[in-house]
Amino acid sequence: MKFCSECGGPVSQAIPEGDDRLRHVCRQCGYIHYQNPKVVAGCIPEWEGRILLCRRAIEPRHGYWTLPAGYMENGETTTACAARETLEEACAQVEIGPLFSFLNIPHISQIYLIYCGKLLEKQYAPGYESLEVRLFDFSDIPWNELAFPAIRKTLELYRQDRANHRLRVHSGDILKREGRPGDPHFRITSQEISGTD
């Protein structure tokens, strides 16, 4: 950041009084520009035991498979974001259920909130961010072609919970392992979701 969005003045990094980290501070008006993590919300759209996945038409990870999910908009709830992203990426209407996974990814400043979801009807098609959209049995999910560690971990936990006939809410961290790119470390805790099968 070079210029202030409030007054257009020059911005430099400084530790504001009472703070403990560097922030972008306007040298002209004093406005402090906070940078906060981005929230990604999505869902696991299910139809008769199969999971709807989207093959990405955009970077990052163009051509890889993912659950419908994306950044929240201002003034939007996480469940509304999950439903909107499913409509945008898979042209599908979904009923959003309970929260399934809540994952912190501090090295890229993101938080993932993935909900259980049920397709309202078996109608879907690629949206503008998707090359392809398909329903998968767990045995057919392209595990080596999943776009992001948070999506892979969520699907692994969902498969495990479905096999055990009980859903739990999973929370934790996805940490980058130093010197081992693409090999994240997961710290996950789980608790049963009440009222589910």
Secondary structure, 3 states (H helix, E strand, C coil): CCECCCCCCEEEEECCCCCCCCEEEECCCCCEECCCCEEEEEEEEEECCEEEEEEECCCCCCCCEECCEEECCCCCCHHHHHHHHHHHHHCCCEEEEEEEEEEEEHHHCEEEEEEEEEECCCCCCCCCCEEEEEEECHHHCCHHHECCHHHHHHHHHHHHHHHCCCCEEEEEEEECCCCCCCCCEEEEEEEECCCCC
